Amino acid sequence: MGQDVRIEPWSESDLDLLRRMNAPELMRHLGGPETEEQLLVRHERYVAMSAGTDGAGTMFRIVLPEGEAVGTIGYWERDWHGQRVYESGWGVLTAHQGRGIASAAIAAVIQWAGQERTHRYLHAYPSIGNPPSNAVCRKAGFTLMGECDLEYPPGTPLRCNDWRVELDRAGGRPAPAAPVSA
């Protein structure tokens, strides 16, 4: 049951969406809700990431065809096992989960990140206790590399699955507002 969505680079006007994404049920696998101060810092980081053109990553809002923003998704650089890779993460507001929105959005991010022509792989590290996010990885064509330990937020141990997809680094970048379907 896929849905058409579009991804749009994060902007100053997206702080309210970030606040709605900070709900306890959405943050339970990520160390719990953040303070307002932490959200403001995160928001500014997202705005800066999305304004850059250095290939270091981009944050997006996930938007339904009628214009409602229903989630966040992005990718950024990280060091992983001695190599520089992209990492991705996402969230969809509770009322919109289970409709293929995250799967459609990650498909767009895979295409977008591949057009950066910077890194060969995009990884995702959902908690082993988060079946929906692990299913998104499987559906999007990621390969399960195994379990790993990360800290998120810093200082908080998190047991994750390491999912990896090879990026297609050929062709032109799609328009960020182009609809995609799961």
Secondary structure, 3 states (H helix, E strand, C coil): CCCCEEEEECCHHHHHHHHHHCCHHHHCCCCCCCCHHHHHHHHHHHHHHHHCCCCCEEEEEEECCCCCEEEEEEEEEEEECCEEEEEEEEEECHHHCCCCHHHHHHHHHHHHHHHCCCCCEEEECCECCCHHHHHHHHHCCCEEEEEEEEECCCCCEEEEEEEEEECCCCCCCCCCCCCECC
